[in-house]
Amino acid sequence: MIQLTESAIQRIQEVVKQQEQVGGLRLAVQGGGCAGFNYVIKFDSGPRPKDQVFEVSGARVFVDPKSFQYLDGLTLDYKSDLIQQAFVFHNPNAKHSCSCGTSFTV
């Protein structure tokens, strides 16, 4: 299960409305980064055949099966302030993460 905060839902909905070919947000994990794994996040036109699809209030998130094993239980948030605008990952599977929040170990 992937959970979305209200601010993450709103941000996904905004981008989908603004960009005609976007159907939702894709979350993935790839090897690398300073802590072992990197989060990969991008907007995508739709799910792939084997994707897990999570939908909350019309905000859709797509996750491939390999990434889902690392992201199951994740809460995705979105923060916007004077310094930055970014999605924030709260991953219960991450044992350690780097200071930038985009890399983790399991």
Sequence and secondary structure as in RCSB ss.txt:
>XXXX:A:sequence
MIQLTESAIQRIQEVVKQQEQVGGLRLAVQGGGCAGFNYVIKFDSGPRPKDQVFEVSGARVFVDPKSFQYLDGLT
LDYKSDLIQQAFVFHNPNAKHSCSCGTSFTV
>XXXX:A:secstr
  EE HHHHHHHHHHHHH TT  EEEEEEEE SSSSEEEEEEEESS  TT EEEEETTEEEEE HHHHHHHTT E
EEEEE SS EEEEEE TT SEE TTSSEEE 
